[in-house]
């Protein structure tokens, strides 16, 4: 990670997060289906929660929209599940 990327990431971390439910996120971002999001959350939920991309509010899952989209740009979701061993 370059110095500029670290500064950009630090600035992004200081922004107020925009949280959306899975349904709201899918509605606002038509590239992601609700079922596809739930599939990712099933397989990558712990990693995403540790990274602050999602938060749990009771049983509800809230997605930090900015962090999610940055992960997409960085290729985090290239491999979600399955594949041959």
URGI-V107594 format. One record per residue. N is the residue number from 1. RES is the residue in three letters. PHI is phi in whole degrees, -180 to 180 (* if undefined). PSI is psi as a letter, one per 20 degrees, with the letter a starting at -180 (* if undefined). Layout:
# URGI-V107594
n: {N	N}
res: {RES	RES}
phi: {PHI	PHI}
psi: {PSI	PSI}
This chain:
# URGI-V107594
n: {1	2	3	4	5	6	7	8	9	10	11	12	13	14	15	16	17	18	19	20	21	22	23	24	25	26	27	28	29	30	31	32	33	34	35	36	37	38	39	40	41	42	43	44	45	46	47	48	49	50	51	52	53	54	55	56	57	58	59	60	61	62	63	64	65	66	67	68	69	70	71	72	73	74	75	76	77	78	79	80	81	82	83	84	85}
res: {UNK	UNK	UNK	UNK	UNK	UNK	UNK	UNK	UNK	UNK	UNK	UNK	UNK	UNK	UNK	UNK	UNK	UNK	UNK	UNK	UNK	UNK	UNK	UNK	UNK	UNK	UNK	UNK	UNK	UNK	UNK	UNK	UNK	UNK	UNK	UNK	UNK	UNK	UNK	UNK	UNK	UNK	UNK	UNK	UNK	UNK	UNK	UNK	UNK	UNK	UNK	UNK	UNK	UNK	UNK	UNK	UNK	UNK	UNK	UNK	UNK	UNK	UNK	UNK	UNK	UNK	UNK	UNK	UNK	UNK	UNK	UNK	UNK	UNK	UNK	UNK	UNK	UNK	UNK	UNK	UNK	UNK	UNK	UNK	UNK}
phi: {*	-78	-62	-65	-63	-64	-64	-63	-63	-64	-64	-66	-68	-83	-70	-69	-71	-109	-96	-137	-72	-58	-64	-63	-63	-65	-68	-80	-128	-62	-70	-114	-86	-62	-65	-65	-63	-65	-62	-62	-63	-65	-88	-119	-56	-65	-63	-67	-67	-62	-87	80	-79	-126	-135	-105	-126	68	-89	-81	-103	-112	-102	-81	-58	-62	-66	-61	-66	-65	-65	-62	-60	-84	86	-58	-95	-59	-127	-104	-158	75	95	-89	-103}
psi: {p	r	g	g	h	g	g	g	g	g	g	h	h	i	q	p	q	o	p	q	r	g	g	g	g	h	g	h	n	i	i	p	q	g	h	g	g	h	g	g	h	g	h	j	g	g	g	h	g	h	i	j	h	q	q	p	n	c	i	p	p	p	p	o	g	g	h	g	h	h	h	g	h	i	j	h	j	g	o	g	r	b	r	q	*}
